[in-house]
Every structure is written in structure tokens, then in C-alpha cells.
């Protein structure tokens, strides 16, 4: 796992915790913001995973 991917993994974990807290207090704005953070974090993690897979293919 690259350092950049680790950062996005941590961001995803924080966003999930923040989402749970926002849902607890029924804060609609924070709920939507954290859902977006989760979506974006997952997207970035997938990008790094795909990059690592392609890097292996390119090395051949």
C-alpha cells in the first residue's frame, strides 16, 4: 500500500465515524458532506489499487 493510499484509507475511516455521529444528531448537512467524503475516498483508493495493478503489468 502506498503512503497516499494509506492517507485515503484513514480519511475513509474518519468519514465513516463522522457520518455515524452526524446521523446520531440528525445533522443533514454533515450527513451529506460525510457521504461525499466516503464516496471520494473510496474512489481514490480504487484509483491507487488500479495504478498498482497496472504498474505490475507495465513492469513485465
C-alpha positions, 0 to 999 in steps of 0.5 A: 500500500502506498503512503497516499493510499494509506492517507485515503484509507484513514480519511475513509475511516474518519468519514465513516465515524463522522457520518455515524455521529452526524446521523446520531444528531440528525445533522443533514448537512454533515450527513451529506458532506460525510457521504461525499467524503466516503464516496471520494475516498473510496474512489481514490483508493480504487484509483491507487489499487488500479495504478498498482495493478497496472504498474505490475503489468507495465513492469513485465 
